[in-house]
């Protein structure tokens, strides 16, 4: 989550609207987890309802092997629920 925060700050510090490049060795494993998690969390902030499975499915239409393993899915779900818990805590405090 810290890495996502750093990347988000970097993106927001530039006025360019071009894409941000994120890439691991294969371009599907950690990259897929990062992109899917970032997409899901951005969507959650706007829509308050998301589907991790639908997000991964959409990504796989363009890059078939994104988020391949059970471990990657578990990491995404764990980080997603940590984000939800922190979001709920902030909402409760305000």
C-alpha atoms as an extended CHARMM CRD file, in Angstrom:
* protein
*
        94  EXT
         1         1  UNK       CA              0.0000000000        0.0000000000        0.0000000000  PROA      1               0.0000000000
         2         2  UNK       CA              2.9370000000        2.3320000000        0.6330000000  PROA      2               0.0000000000
         3         3  UNK       CA              4.2050000000        1.7390000000       -2.8870000000  PROA      3               0.0000000000
         4         4  UNK       CA              0.7690000000        2.5630000000       -4.2870000000  PROA      4               0.0000000000
         5         5  UNK       CA              0.7690000000        5.7960000000       -2.2900000000  PROA      5               0.0000000000
         6         6  UNK       CA              4.1810000000        6.7560000000       -3.6440000000  PROA      6               0.0000000000
         7         7  UNK       CA              3.1100000000        6.0270000000       -7.2170000000  PROA      7               0.0000000000
         8         8  UNK       CA             -0.1700000000        7.9730000000       -6.7720000000  PROA      8               0.0000000000
         9         9  UNK       CA              1.7520000000       10.9950000000       -5.4050000000  PROA      9               0.0000000000
        10        10  UNK       CA              4.1570000000       10.8150000000       -8.3260000000  PROA      10              0.0000000000
        11        11  UNK       CA              1.3010000000       10.6680000000      -10.8410000000  PROA      11              0.0000000000
        12        12  UNK       CA             -0.5060000000       13.5970000000       -9.2280000000  PROA      12              0.0000000000
        13        13  UNK       CA              2.6500000000       15.7380000000       -9.1740000000  PROA      13              0.0000000000
        14        14  UNK       CA              2.7300000000       15.8670000000      -12.9890000000  PROA      14              0.0000000000
        15        15  UNK       CA              0.2830000000       17.7070000000      -15.2030000000  PROA      15              0.0000000000
        16        16  UNK       CA              0.6730000000       15.1070000000      -17.9490000000  PROA      16              0.0000000000
        17        17  UNK       CA             -2.3440000000       12.9270000000      -18.6350000000  PROA      17              0.0000000000
        18        18  UNK       CA             -0.2970000000       10.1800000000      -20.2640000000  PROA      18              0.0000000000
        19        19  UNK       CA             -0.1990000000        6.6520000000      -18.8830000000  PROA      19              0.0000000000
        20        20  UNK       CA              2.0250000000        5.5360000000      -16.0340000000  PROA      20              0.0000000000
        21        21  UNK       CA              4.2480000000        2.5540000000      -16.7980000000  PROA      21              0.0000000000
        22        22  UNK       CA              4.5070000000       -0.1820000000      -14.1610000000  PROA      22              0.0000000000
        23        23  UNK       CA              6.3510000000       -3.3740000000      -15.0170000000  PROA      23              0.0000000000
        24        24  UNK       CA              7.8000000000       -6.4170000000      -13.2410000000  PROA      24              0.0000000000
        25        25  UNK       CA              9.9530000000       -9.0520000000      -14.9140000000  PROA      25              0.0000000000
        26        26  UNK       CA              7.0850000000      -10.8360000000      -16.7000000000  PROA      26              0.0000000000
        27        27  UNK       CA              4.7240000000       -7.8830000000      -16.7880000000  PROA      27              0.0000000000
        28        28  UNK       CA              1.8310000000       -9.8940000000      -15.3720000000  PROA      28              0.0000000000
        29        29  UNK       CA              2.5510000000      -11.0470000000      -11.8300000000  PROA      29              0.0000000000
        30        30  UNK       CA              3.3300000000       -8.1760000000       -9.4550000000  PROA      30              0.0000000000
        31        31  UNK       CA              2.4270000000       -5.7210000000      -12.1840000000  PROA      31              0.0000000000
        32        32  UNK       CA             -1.0100000000       -7.2890000000      -12.4950000000  PROA      32              0.0000000000
        33        33  UNK       CA             -1.5700000000       -7.1980000000       -8.7460000000  PROA      33              0.0000000000
        34        34  UNK       CA             -0.5110000000       -3.5470000000       -8.5560000000  PROA      34              0.0000000000
        35        35  UNK       CA             -2.6360000000       -2.4190000000      -11.5070000000  PROA      35              0.0000000000
        36        36  UNK       CA             -5.7060000000       -4.3750000000      -10.4020000000  PROA      36              0.0000000000
        37        37  UNK       CA             -5.4310000000       -3.1980000000       -6.8070000000  PROA      37              0.0000000000
        38        38  UNK       CA             -4.9080000000        0.4200000000       -7.8420000000  PROA      38              0.0000000000
        39        39  UNK       CA             -7.8560000000        0.2310000000      -10.2470000000  PROA      39              0.0000000000
        40        40  UNK       CA            -10.1300000000       -1.3870000000       -7.6670000000  PROA      40              0.0000000000
        41        41  UNK       CA             -9.2160000000        1.1280000000       -4.9500000000  PROA      41              0.0000000000
        42        42  UNK       CA             -9.7200000000        4.1010000000       -7.2820000000  PROA      42              0.0000000000
        43        43  UNK       CA            -13.0740000000        2.6640000000       -8.3020000000  PROA      43              0.0000000000
        44        44  UNK       CA            -14.0310000000        2.1000000000       -4.6660000000  PROA      44              0.0000000000
        45        45  UNK       CA            -13.2660000000        5.7270000000       -3.7980000000  PROA      45              0.0000000000
        46        46  UNK       CA            -15.6600000000        6.8750000000       -6.5380000000  PROA      46              0.0000000000
        47        47  UNK       CA            -18.3760000000        4.2240000000       -6.6620000000  PROA      47              0.0000000000
        48        48  UNK       CA            -18.4270000000        2.5970000000       -3.2060000000  PROA      48              0.0000000000
        49        49  UNK       CA            -18.9250000000       -0.7990000000       -4.8060000000  PROA      49              0.0000000000
        50        50  UNK       CA            -16.5380000000       -2.8970000000       -6.8480000000  PROA      50              0.0000000000
        51        51  UNK       CA            -15.7160000000       -6.4110000000       -7.9890000000  PROA      51              0.0000000000
        52        52  UNK       CA            -12.1250000000       -7.5730000000       -7.8640000000  PROA      52              0.0000000000
        53        53  UNK       CA            -12.9950000000      -10.5420000000      -10.0910000000  PROA      53              0.0000000000
        54        54  UNK       CA            -14.5860000000       -8.2710000000      -12.7250000000  PROA      54              0.0000000000
        55        55  UNK       CA            -11.5480000000       -5.9850000000      -12.6760000000  PROA      55              0.0000000000
        56        56  UNK       CA             -9.1450000000       -8.8950000000      -13.1800000000  PROA      56              0.0000000000
        57        57  UNK       CA            -11.3920000000      -10.2910000000      -15.9300000000  PROA      57              0.0000000000
        58        58  UNK       CA            -11.3260000000       -6.9500000000      -17.8080000000  PROA      58              0.0000000000
        59        59  UNK       CA             -7.5420000000       -6.8070000000      -17.4710000000  PROA      59              0.0000000000
        60        60  UNK       CA             -7.1990000000      -10.3410000000      -18.8110000000  PROA      60              0.0000000000
        61        61  UNK       CA             -9.1200000000       -9.3980000000      -21.9430000000  PROA      61              0.0000000000
        62        62  UNK       CA             -6.1170000000       -7.2190000000      -22.8570000000  PROA      62              0.0000000000
        63        63  UNK       CA             -3.3240000000       -9.1800000000      -21.1640000000  PROA      63              0.0000000000
        64        64  UNK       CA             -4.3640000000      -12.8270000000      -20.5980000000  PROA      64              0.0000000000
        65        65  UNK       CA             -2.0520000000      -13.8250000000      -17.7350000000  PROA      65              0.0000000000
        66        66  UNK       CA             -2.5990000000      -10.8590000000      -15.4150000000  PROA      66              0.0000000000
        67        67  UNK       CA             -2.9340000000      -11.8790000000      -11.7310000000  PROA      67              0.0000000000
        68        68  UNK       CA             -2.2450000000      -15.5670000000      -12.3680000000  PROA      68              0.0000000000
        69        69  UNK       CA             -1.7800000000      -17.3290000000       -9.0600000000  PROA      69              0.0000000000
        70        70  UNK       CA             -3.8420000000      -17.9360000000       -5.9600000000  PROA      70              0.0000000000
        71        71  UNK       CA             -1.1480000000      -16.1230000000       -3.9710000000  PROA      71              0.0000000000
        72        72  UNK       CA             -1.6360000000      -13.0060000000       -6.1030000000  PROA      72              0.0000000000
        73        73  UNK       CA             -5.4080000000      -13.1450000000       -5.5730000000  PROA      73              0.0000000000
        74        74  UNK       CA             -4.9190000000      -13.5470000000       -1.8260000000  PROA      74              0.0000000000
        75        75  UNK       CA             -2.5620000000      -10.5610000000       -1.7100000000  PROA      75              0.0000000000
        76        76  UNK       CA             -5.1090000000       -8.4360000000       -3.5720000000  PROA      76              0.0000000000
        77        77  UNK       CA             -7.9480000000       -9.4580000000       -1.2850000000  PROA      77              0.0000000000
        78        78  UNK       CA             -5.8870000000       -8.8740000000        1.8510000000  PROA      78              0.0000000000
        79        79  UNK       CA             -4.7990000000       -5.3910000000        0.7280000000  PROA      79              0.0000000000
        80        80  UNK       CA             -8.3350000000       -4.5690000000       -0.3940000000  PROA      80              0.0000000000
        81        81  UNK       CA             -9.7920000000       -5.4680000000        3.0040000000  PROA      81              0.0000000000
        82        82  UNK       CA             -7.0500000000       -3.5070000000        4.7980000000  PROA      82              0.0000000000
        83        83  UNK       CA             -8.0220000000       -0.4840000000        2.6960000000  PROA      83              0.0000000000
        84        84  UNK       CA            -11.7210000000       -1.0170000000        3.5140000000  PROA      84              0.0000000000
        85        85  UNK       CA            -10.9580000000       -1.2210000000        7.2390000000  PROA      85              0.0000000000
        86        86  UNK       CA             -8.9380000000        1.9950000000        7.1680000000  PROA      86              0.0000000000
        87        87  UNK       CA            -11.6440000000        3.6970000000        5.0850000000  PROA      87              0.0000000000
        88        88  UNK       CA            -14.3580000000        2.6440000000        7.5610000000  PROA      88              0.0000000000
        89        89  UNK       CA            -12.2220000000        3.8240000000       10.4840000000  PROA      89              0.0000000000
        90        90  UNK       CA            -11.8180000000        7.2530000000        8.8620000000  PROA      90              0.0000000000
        91        91  UNK       CA            -15.5670000000        7.4730000000        8.1630000000  PROA      91              0.0000000000
        92        92  UNK       CA            -16.3720000000        6.5390000000       11.7630000000  PROA      92              0.0000000000
        93        93  UNK       CA            -14.0170000000        9.1800000000       13.1660000000  PROA      93              0.0000000000
        94        94  UNK       CA            -15.5150000000       12.0260000000       11.1200000000  PROA      94              0.0000000000
